[in-house]
Every structure is written in C-alpha cells, then in structure tokens.
Amino acid sequence: MLTRILSISIAMIFALITQHALTSSDETYKYPAGDGTDLTMHVFVPEVSTQSGKAVIFYFGGGWRVGSPEQFFPFCLALKARGIACFAPDYRVSSRQGTDAIDALHDAQSAYQWVVSQGDRFGVDESQVYVGGGSAGGHLAAAVAMIPNKSIKQAPAGMLLFNPGVDIGRSARIQGLFRNQAEQYSPIEFVRPSLPGAWIVHGKADEVVPYSTVVDFCQRMDSAGNACELLGFNGAGHGFFNARRPAYNEVLSALLAHLDTGITAIAP
C-alpha cells in the first residue's frame, strides 16, 4: 500500500477550466435504470483529435438518498481537456424516487453497461472504462467493479474512489438501506485476486467514513495481489475533494497523474 500526498503542479494547468464549471454537460442521453425506466446520462466528449480512448464514469455521493451528477462536472471538464471522456449518470435515490441503496446499485451497474456498449460513438475503448465516485458514489463504483454480476462481461479498467464506502458496516441504518443484506453489498467482503486496481483519496479526519476502513481495504487488496493506491490527506474531513474546496486542485492533480500512468492492476 502506498500512502502519499501529491503536489498540485499538474492541476494548476486545469484550474481555470474547472474554476467556473459549466452548469450542463456537452450532451445528455437516456440509459435504462435497473427497473427499466429512463435515467439521464451526462456526457463530456473530447475533441476527436485529442481522444485517448479512456473514459471515467463518476457516481455522485449523498448517502443513496440525495445528490446530483453535477458534483463531478468540474472533474469531467478537466478530464475532457486531457482527452478522457467522462460520464456522470443520474441514479435513483430515496428522496426523489423512494428507492433504496440496492436500487441505486442496479442503476450504477446499468450505467456502466451502457457506457461500455456505447463506447464507440464517444471514441472510448471498452477495456479503458474506469468507475469512480465519492462516498456513497464511491461505494457504487467499487461495487460495480467488485461484486460479481453475470451481466457485466468487461471489467472496469480501475476504480477511482473519493472517501468511498468500501466497508459499509452492519448498523441498523445501513441494514435498512440494504434490505437487511448489507454484508452482500459491502465491497470489502469481495476482495479477491485479479480485481481492477483501486486509487483512493481520503481525509484522515473523516468522521462519516473513517479513514481506517480504506486502510483495511487497501491492505486486503494488496494481500490479494491487486493494486491499491491510497492518498491520505491530513486534517481533511468528508467531501474535502469537491470543487471549490481547498484540496480540489491537489486531488485533481493526483487523479490526472494516476490516469496518465495507465497502471490499473497487478498481475496475480
């Protein structure tokens, strides 16, 4: 496991791009929710001449109850400028649709499958689709990559996780969100060899998702022969990575550096 804090030098190039994020994506499409209804996919597509073939899907946070795809629009704008396509799906949450966290996961899985199936139209290599997200969205990204699903034929290229819920625990609240089946939906329970690599940023002062949970997760990933890079931020709390927060440029710099390396896994 590697824990380090990177400089903001790379992100400074993109600061002006993301400082005043656009209120909408380049394009929007409809993708099928887990229940067959339509949900919105926000898409950011690089110019053809700059396309790298890589793509990132960002799932927003909000405890599976609230939240908006716009949370990751600033990151998407920076990735687009780097030649990386970016997708920000809406998914069902309890405050709007009366759904639970399992419904949200079904939507997240469907969103991933849609991006993989539609990749050609956006200049995306289906083997280079990363899944990412923050907090509950980080849980969804990790669950898409780690929980076995026969419908997903192409594994994600890697996980990009921002104070993620990789160990959701067994509290009464969590059990209620997961139909009393939380252990079946906690990514840490599915660590095994040959998984996509994980890149994680997490605040060491996070009181919502304790830092210790991602340390444990990375240790298990390492023991199983998987790549896991953990960047711990001293004194940072939950949501420290978001745009207009002091650490945003530093987090963006680290993200771009990671995507530039193309290192997503360690062979078992």
Number of C-alpha atoms within 10 A of each C-alpha: 17 15 15 13 15 16 14 17 13 17 21 14 13 20 17 11 15 20 12 11 18 13 8 13 20 11 11 15 11 15 21 17 22 20 11 10 9 14 18 17 23 22 23 26 25 22 15 11 7 14 19 17 20 23 32 30 28 31 31 27 26 14 19 25 19 15 20 16 20 21 18 23 25 24 25 28 23 24 24 22 17 18 20 27 28 30 27 27 27 25 30 27 21 16 12 11 10 10 15 19 25 20 21 23 24 17 24 27 21 22 28 27 21 15 24 22 13 14 20 12 9 20 21 24 15 21 16 22 27 26 30 29 27 30 25 28 29 26 31 36 33 28 24 26 28 22 17 10 11 6 9 15 9 15 20 26 24 28 28 26 29 27 31 29 29 26 21 21 16 15 11 11 10 17 16 14 20 20 11 14 14 20 17 11 22 23 22 25 16 18 20 16 16 15 25 24 24 26 23 24 26 30 22 19 16 19 11 12 22 19 21 13 17 24 19 14 21 26 15 19 25 20 14 16 19 25 24 27 21 21 21 21 22 12 10 17 19 21 19 21 23 19 21 13 10 12 16 21 26 18 26 27 20 23 21 17 14 15 20 10 8 12 14 23 17 16 10 10
